[in-house]
Amino acid sequence: MARTPSNMVNLGTLAPSFKLLNTINNETVISDNYFNKKGTIIMFICNHCPFVIHVLDEIVSITKKYEKEISFIAISSNDIVNYPEDSPELMKKLAEEKKFNFPYLFDETQEVAKKYDAACTPDFFIYNGDKQLVYRGQLDNSRPGNDVPVTGHDLRKAIDSLIKGEEIDKNQKPSIGCNIKWK
């Protein structure tokens, strides 16, 4: 199991715009129409990564807790020729099984992942209402096999600070996960 860290993009970076297919309902999501005035979280995930599987229930729990205050978007950018378990059809199936309350977008060309400088799954980016990056990094310290409970502590702390209008701690740890499966 590869352990690839986030690239830790510079805080303050503006969120790149995109237009991608939502695999759940086959509609196109235009990011500029989806960004929330309080904040938006862009999550790069996929179906097969053991790191994502390990934290997926916590991701869904976090989105359900905060969905009224901020927006969430999940994106899978993996090469589906070599990783067919990440196909749009199976993305939709996973989203239905886990009851996603956020779009699960397919980045077929991988251009969105490149624009965001996403490196791994899971990889989290929190943007404020001005579309400026205020957090990038890990969900928490839990990894498959390390016996640390999944709590979402780091991401939850950043979200709470954003909602309260407080400064988000700049001491942020990179996420660790499988590398994005580039074509």
C-alpha positions as CSV (number, residue, x, y, z in Angstrom):
1,M,0.0,0.0,0.0
2,A,1.7,3.2,-1.2
3,R,1.8,6.1,1.2
4,T,1.6,9.3,-0.8
5,P,1.3,12.7,1.1
6,S,-0.7,15.8,0.1
7,N,1.3,18.4,-1.9
8,M,0.3,21.1,0.7
9,V,-0.7,23.8,-1.8
10,N,-0.1,27.3,-0.5
11,L,-2.8,28.7,1.8
12,G,-4.7,31.6,0.2
13,T,-4.6,29.9,-3.3
14,L,-7.9,30.5,-5.2
15,A,-10.0,27.5,-6.0
16,P,-9.8,26.5,-9.6
17,S,-13.1,26.4,-11.5
18,F,-14.3,23.2,-13.1
19,K,-17.3,21.5,-14.7
20,L,-17.6,17.7,-14.1
21,L,-20.2,14.9,-14.3
22,N,-21.9,14.0,-11.0
23,T,-22.0,10.2,-11.2
24,I,-25.0,10.1,-8.8
25,N,-27.5,11.8,-11.1
26,N,-25.6,12.2,-14.4
27,E,-25.9,16.0,-14.1
28,T,-23.0,18.4,-14.7
29,V,-21.7,20.3,-11.6
30,I,-20.3,23.7,-12.3
31,S,-18.1,24.5,-9.3
32,D,-18.7,28.3,-9.4
33,N,-22.5,27.6,-8.9
34,Y,-21.8,25.2,-6.0
35,F,-19.3,27.1,-3.9
36,N,-21.0,28.2,-0.6
37,K,-20.7,31.7,0.8
38,K,-19.4,30.3,4.1
39,G,-17.1,27.6,2.7
40,T,-16.6,24.6,0.5
41,I,-14.7,21.4,0.9
42,I,-13.3,19.6,-2.1
43,M,-12.3,16.0,-1.4
44,F,-10.4,13.8,-3.8
45,I,-11.4,10.3,-3.0
46,C,-12.0,7.0,-4.9
47,N,-13.7,3.7,-4.5
48,H,-10.8,1.3,-4.1
49,C,-8.2,3.1,-2.0
50,P,-7.8,1.4,1.4
51,F,-7.1,4.8,3.0
52,V,-10.4,6.2,1.7
53,I,-12.3,3.0,2.7
54,H,-10.8,3.3,6.2
55,V,-12.3,6.9,6.7
56,L,-15.3,6.9,4.4
57,D,-17.9,6.5,7.1
58,E,-16.4,9.5,9.0
59,I,-16.3,11.6,5.8
60,V,-20.1,10.9,5.4
61,S,-20.7,11.7,9.1
62,I,-18.9,15.0,8.7
63,T,-20.8,16.0,5.6
64,K,-24.1,15.2,7.3
65,K,-23.2,17.2,10.4
66,Y,-22.0,20.4,8.5
67,E,-24.1,20.2,5.3
68,K,-26.3,23.2,6.3
69,E,-23.3,25.5,6.8
70,I,-20.9,24.5,4.0
71,S,-20.8,22.7,0.7
72,F,-19.0,19.4,0.0
73,I,-17.8,18.0,-3.3
74,A,-16.0,14.7,-3.8
75,I,-14.0,14.0,-6.9
76,S,-12.4,10.8,-8.3
77,S,-9.7,11.4,-10.8
78,N,-8.3,7.9,-11.1
79,D,-7.5,6.2,-14.4
80,I,-10.4,3.8,-14.8
81,V,-8.8,1.7,-17.5
82,N,-6.3,0.3,-15.0
83,Y,-8.6,0.8,-12.0
84,P,-12.1,-0.2,-13.2
85,E,-13.4,-0.3,-9.6
86,D,-13.3,3.5,-9.8
87,S,-15.6,3.7,-12.8
88,P,-18.5,6.2,-12.8
89,E,-21.0,3.3,-12.5
90,L,-19.3,1.9,-9.4
91,M,-18.9,5.5,-8.0
92,K,-22.7,5.9,-8.2
93,K,-23.2,2.5,-6.6
94,L,-20.9,3.4,-3.7
95,A,-22.5,6.8,-3.3
96,E,-25.9,5.2,-3.0
97,E,-24.7,2.5,-0.6
98,K,-23.1,5.1,1.7
99,K,-25.9,7.6,1.2
100,F,-23.7,10.4,0.0
101,N,-25.3,13.8,0.5
102,F,-22.8,15.5,-1.8
103,P,-21.9,15.2,-5.4
104,Y,-19.4,12.5,-6.4
105,L,-17.8,13.8,-9.6
106,F,-15.7,12.0,-12.2
107,D,-12.6,13.8,-13.4
108,E,-12.1,11.7,-16.6
109,T,-9.3,13.9,-18.1
110,Q,-7.6,14.4,-14.7
111,E,-7.4,18.1,-15.4
112,V,-9.2,19.1,-12.2
113,A,-6.8,17.0,-10.0
114,K,-3.9,18.7,-11.8
115,K,-5.4,22.2,-11.2
116,Y,-5.9,21.5,-7.5
117,D,-2.4,19.8,-7.3
118,A,-4.1,16.8,-5.6
119,A,-1.7,14.0,-4.9
120,C,-3.5,11.3,-3.0
121,T,-6.8,9.8,-1.9
122,P,-8.1,11.1,0.4
123,D,-7.0,14.7,-0.1
124,F,-9.0,17.5,1.5
125,F,-9.1,21.2,0.5
126,I,-11.2,23.7,2.5
127,Y,-12.0,27.1,0.8
128,N,-13.6,30.0,2.5
129,G,-16.4,32.1,1.0
130,D,-14.0,34.0,-1.1
131,K,-12.7,30.7,-2.6
132,Q,-9.4,31.0,-0.8
133,L,-7.7,27.9,0.4
134,V,-7.7,27.9,4.2
135,Y,-7.0,24.2,5.0
136,R,-5.4,21.4,3.1
137,G,-4.4,18.1,4.6
138,Q,-5.5,15.2,6.7
139,L,-8.8,14.1,8.1
140,D,-7.1,12.9,11.3
141,N,-4.1,10.7,12.4
142,S,-5.8,7.4,11.7
143,R,-4.5,5.2,8.9
144,P,-5.3,1.6,8.0
145,G,-3.5,-0.6,10.5
146,N,-2.2,2.0,12.9
147,D,-4.9,1.4,15.6
148,V,-5.7,5.1,15.9
149,P,-9.4,5.7,16.0
150,V,-11.0,7.6,13.1
151,T,-12.4,10.8,14.5
152,G,-12.0,13.4,11.7
153,H,-10.4,15.7,14.4
154,D,-8.2,17.8,12.1
155,L,-10.9,18.4,9.4
156,R,-13.6,19.0,12.0
157,K,-11.4,21.5,13.9
158,A,-10.8,23.4,10.7
159,I,-14.5,23.4,9.7
160,D,-15.5,24.6,13.2
161,S,-13.0,27.4,13.0
162,L,-14.3,28.4,9.5
163,I,-17.9,28.4,10.6
164,K,-17.1,30.5,13.7
165,G,-15.1,33.0,11.6
166,E,-12.0,32.1,13.6
167,E,-8.5,31.8,12.1
168,I,-7.7,28.2,11.1
169,D,-4.5,26.8,12.6
170,K,-1.8,27.0,9.9
171,N,0.0,24.0,11.3
172,Q,-1.6,21.5,9.1
173,K,-0.5,17.9,8.5
174,P,-0.6,16.4,5.0
175,S,-3.1,13.7,4.2
176,I,-1.5,10.3,3.5
177,G,-3.1,7.9,1.0
178,C,-2.8,6.1,-2.3
179,N,-1.5,8.2,-5.1
180,I,-3.9,9.4,-7.7
181,K,-3.8,6.8,-10.5
182,W,-2.5,8.9,-13.3
183,K,-3.0,7.9,-17.0
